[in-house]
Amino acid sequence: MSLTSDALPPRLVKPSIFLPTLMIIFGLVAIVLPVAASIGIARLVGWLMLFEGIVQAVHAFRSTGIGHATWKLLIAALYLLTAVYLLAHPILAVAVLTLVVSVFFFIQGMVDIIAYFFTRSTSGSQWMLLSGVVSIVLAVIIWRHWLSSSLWLVGAFVGISMLLAGTTRLMMALTVRRMLRESTGETFLRGRAA
């Protein structure tokens, strides 16, 4: 059985190497400038929460029933107050984000390790296992050194995680491309031999 379908040309099923390469570049920038990356990430989260608060408020005014509208307005107010506080106090936001990043890395590591066990027969899946193990190690390091180094930790570790995730995705994309090229070459050779 061929990896590619007759309905889809191989160029349409090839995984992109652009996004993994972009992740690697952004990861390297975050590692080189960890404090700026930490504050940038905190500000991004603040702006995203502000946007979500506005969306929740608009949605609350479109809701029917006083109970639904009141609940949604309370949620919108919580988003908006948290966003304004985080944007006004980026250092505190970085400290809070450090704990959130620790939990995120732990969950990401567990998901990557579980995914590895489902795809371990696939070529290149060992990169997923490596990414998962490193993510869990990073989560433990962040948790243990939370207050003493939270200003640079988020930026540096997010950079490391992006670098590893980008490398993992790039290696897997290159493996799939190689397999597609070999499969297409074999089909071509079989067609010429017939």
N, C-alpha and C positions, 0 to 999 in steps of 0.2 A: 504494500500500500504506500502510495506517495505522500509526502508531507504536504504538497500543494494540491489543491483541487483544480480540476479542469476549468471550473467556472471562474477562479481567481488567478490572475497572472502572478508569478512569484514576486514581482516588484510591489504588489499591493499587500502581501502578507509579510514582507520583510520588516522586522522591528526597527524603529528609529534609533540611530545612534546620536542624534542631535540633543535630545533631552538629557540622556545620561552624561554627555560631554558637558552640557551646561551645568548640571549638578556638580560635576567634578570642579569646574572653574569656580562656581560660587562657594563650594566647600573650601577650596584653597584660599579664597579671599577672606572668608570668615576665620580661618585658622591664622592668617597673617595679621588680621585686625580684629581680635576677639572682643575688645571692649566696645568698639564701634558696632560690631555685629550684635552684641548683646543688647545694647541700647536700641539699635535699629529693630531688632526682633520685638522688644518690649513695646516700642512705639507702633509697630505694625499690628500687634495684638490689640493695643488700645484703639487704633483706628478701625480695626475690624469689629471690635465690640461696639464702638460708636455707631458704625454703619448698621450693625444688627439691631441696636437699640432704636434707631430711626425706623427701620423696617418693621420692628415689632410695634412701635407706636402707630404707624400708619395702618398696620393690620388690625390693631385694637379698635381704631375708629371705624373700621369697615365691618367689625364683628357685630353680630346680632345678639341681643340679650345683655343685660347689665352685668351679669356674673362673668361672662366670657370677656367682655370689654374691660372690666375692672382687673381681672387677673392678668390679661395681656398688657394693660397699662402698667401694672406693678412690675412685670417682667421687663418691659421696655425701660422703666425708670431704673431698675437694678442694672441693666446693661449700660445705660447712659451714665449713671453715677460712677460705676466701676471704670468705664472708659475714660471719663474726665479725670478721675483720680489717678489712673495709670499714666495718662498723658502728662499730667502735672507733676508726677513723682516717678520719673523713669527708673531711678535707682531702686526704689521699693518694688517697682514692677519687675525689674530684673531678678530680685531676690525671690519673689513669688514664682516667676517663670522658671527659676532654677529647679524648684520642687516639681513643677508641672513637667518640665523636660525630663527629669529623672523618671517619673512615672511613664511618660511617653516612650522613652528609650527602652524601659523594661518591657512594656507591652509590644513595641516593635520587634524587640529581640525574640520574644516568645512566639510572635506570629511568624517571623522568619524561620525559626527553628522548627515549628510545626509544619510550615510549608515545605521545608527541606525534606521531612520524612515522607511527605506525599509525592515529592518529585525527585527523590534521591537517585532513581534510575536514569534520570535525564542528565545528559552531559552538561557540565557547568553548574550543577545545583550545589556543589560544595561551596561556591561563593556565597550562596544564600545562608548556609550554615555558618560560615565565617562572619558574615554580617550580623547574624543573630547573636552569636556569642559575644562579639565586640560590643554590640548595643547593650547587652545585659551588664557587661563589665563596666561600661560607661555609666549606666544607671546607678550602679553601686558606688562608683567613685563620686559621682555628683551628690548622692545622698550623704555620704560620709563627710564631705568637705563643703557642705551647703553654705554656711554663712561666711566662712573665711575667704572664699574665692568666688562668690557668686557673680561678681561684676564681669569677670572675663570668662567664667566657666561656660555659660550658656552659649556665647558666640563661638568659642573654641570647639565645644563638643557638638554643637549643631553643624559646624564646619566639618568636623571629623565624620559625623554621621552622613552628611551629604556626600562627602568624598567617598566613603565606603559604599553607600547606596548607589551612587553614580557609577562607581567601578563595578559593582555587582551587576547592575543593569546593563552596563556596556559589555562586560564579558559574556553575559547571557545572550545579548543581542548579536554579538559577533559569532557566538556558537550557533545560534539559529540561522544566521545568514550563511555560515559555512555549510551547515546541514542542507539548507535550501539549494545552495550552489552545487553541492555534491549530488543531491537528488535530481536537480535539473540536468546536470551533466550526464548522469546515468540514463535518464529518460532520452536525452538527445542521442547518446551513443547507441542505445537499444533501437531507436528509430532509424538510425543510419544502417545498423546491421541487418534490419529486416528487409 
